[in-house]
Amino acid sequence: MQMQYDPTVVQRIPLWEFAGRWLGGEQVRRAFKPAQAWLHPVADRPLAFYIPSLNQRYGGAERSMVTLANALAQQGMAVDLVLIRPAAHFRADLDPAVRVVDLGGTRRGLLALPRVWFYLRTAQPRICIGTLPPDNLTVLWAAWLARLAGAQRIRVVMQYQNTVAYGTHLARPLTRQILPLLMRWCYPFADAIVAVSAGLRDEIRRSLGQPLPRVRVIYNPTVRPELPTLAAAPLAEVWLNDKPLPVLLGVGRLTAQKDFPNLLRAVALVRQQQPVRLIILGEGDERPTLEALIVQLGLQAVVKLAGYTSNPYAYMARADLFVLSSESEGLPGVLLEAMACGTPVVATDCEAGPREILADGQYGPLVPVGDSAALAQAIMTTLAAPLPVAVLQSRAQDFSVAAAVTGYRLLFRDLLGS
């Protein structure tokens, strides 16, 4: 008797299930028996999103996939969110119809191959979407092995949320050396490659030599219907509730990629001309470095590293200006979210998304990466003459959840023929 799909249960696959003949032996079948409650009938094969980790400070790429999974589940699709290292807190962000599959591991990348294979061979999703280069390879190889072990065909979609160089940087040191070569060899065998911006599509073409027709551009589902409600939520930040000075906002992980030192130096230059304050939302390994630079620049009284918040939109809606200072991006969701809140923006002209979002500077200034003086000048110019709220919000709607869902449903139709 077929077991029915239960989207309400967080499923966990323990390590011991992979002992013995893990390519389909009797030991695995016996070990898997207690978990049969999450087997899908063939008619109910799910769509799977493989996101190795959703920790307490999960970023834009992960948040976009959670949003997309929710939207597709709300349209009646069976959706699995497959994780190596889940965290309980993100459950509040998920639609109840999305089923969480915890593979129960601690290692990601190619080291997670046995666990991902086991899931694919058992659940046999119609389509599996990966989000980062090392994990994309894991999904592709696991799907091959599942097919060899008798599973039905699983279409593999490799999604690019950031540049090839940045994705390679996330891999382990040994893997980092061979990953570009593996990507060049293996990616042509994927059923589809999705870039979240046209700039990223072009970067993939240059880096991997993929023919452009094979790389489809689908913008992330960034601007959500509930964003206005979240933006209007009460906020206990005194700098934003009582503003004798303009307040700038930066949002992102405290990592080298976001280049917040550039933003701090720009703020120091702006303060030579006019008073401003800066709030940075996010956590990461660069916090000690940023704290030291704040002291060095004498900005302790005007800069706050406010940490992670689940609702940055309340800050965005009240800030006078949002500043993106990154060295590289794919499609910076925080830039779009700030625009959706009606907040003027300034961004570095980094690869690959800001120029595309801001339409070559039509919706906000673009400055060279790492140029603190140019960033400071753009901040002062935009504070003096901000764009109308309606103009910014209208542009942000081009990156709505509805637009992304339409793009993915067209992709699924092309892959499945229905």
C-alpha positions, 0 to 999 in steps of 0.5 A: 500500500502506497504511503501518502505524502505528509507535508507537516512532518520534518523528516530526518535520515540518520547516518546509520541508514547509509551503512552497508551496501548503500547503492540499494542493498537489503540493509538499506531497505531494512534501515529505511523502513521506519521512514516510509511515512514520507515516501511519495506515490509516483503520481505525487512526485515532488519538486525538490529544492536542495539548500544545504543549510538554513542557519539563523542568519540565512542569506538572500539566496536561501531566502529566495528559495524559501519564498519560491517554495512557498509560492509553488506549494500555495499553487498546489505543487508538492514541494520538498525543502531538502536540507543537510543542516536545518534550523528550527527558527526558519519554520516560521517562514515556511508555508505549512504545505512545504515539507522539510526533509532533514538529511541529518548530516553535517557535511555539505558539497560533494561529501553530502553525495550519499545522503542526497542520492538516498533522498533522490532514489527514494522520493524520486522528485520530478525536478531537483533544484540546487543553489550553489556550485558545489551543491549543484554538482552533488545534485547532478551526480546523485541524480545520475546514481539514482537513475542507475539504481532504478529511480525514474528520471529526475530533471536537474536544474542548476541555479546561479545566485552569485558569480562563479568565482564567489561560488567556487570560493565557498568550496573546501580548499581542495575542492576549490582547485578542481571545481571550475574544471568539474563545472565545465565538464558536468554542467552541460549535462544539467537539464537547465541552468538558471541565472538570477540576472542577465549579468550573471548569465553573461558571467556564466558564459564567460567562465564556463563556456555555456551556450547562452540558449542553455542559460535561462534568466529568471529573477529571484522572487524578491518583492513579496506581497507581505512586504508592506505589512512587514515594513509598517511593523513597529520598530524600537530603533531610536535612531529611526523613530526620532531622526534629527540626522539622516540615517543610512542603512546597509544590510548583509552578512558581515563578510568580505564580499559585502565590503562594509569597510568601504561603506564605513570609509564613505560615511567618514568622508560624508561626515566631513560635509554633513552629519549622518548616521549609519546602521548595518544589519547582519552578522558574520566573521568580519564583525571584529574587523568592522568594529576595529575600523569604526574605532579607527575612523572615530565613528563609534557615536554614529555607526551601529552594527545592529546584528541580524533581524528577521524583519529588515524591512521595518528599517528599510522603510524608515531609513533615508538611504540604502547603500549597497557596497558589495564587491560582487553580487548575483541579484542583490535582493536587499537593494530591491527590497529597499526600493520596494519600501520606497527608500532611495538607493546607492550601489557599487557597480559590481558584477552582476546585478546592481546595474541591471536593477538600477537600469544603468543608474536610472533608479539610483547612482552606481559607483566603482567598486571600492571607491569610498570617495565616489560612494560618499559623493553619491550618498550626499547627492542622493540625500539632497535629491532622492527619487520619488517613492512611486518610481522606486516601488514601480521598478521593484515590482519587476522582481515580484514573487508572481513574476518569478513563479511564472518564469519557473512554471514555464521552465517546468513545463518545458522540462516535463512537457506539461 
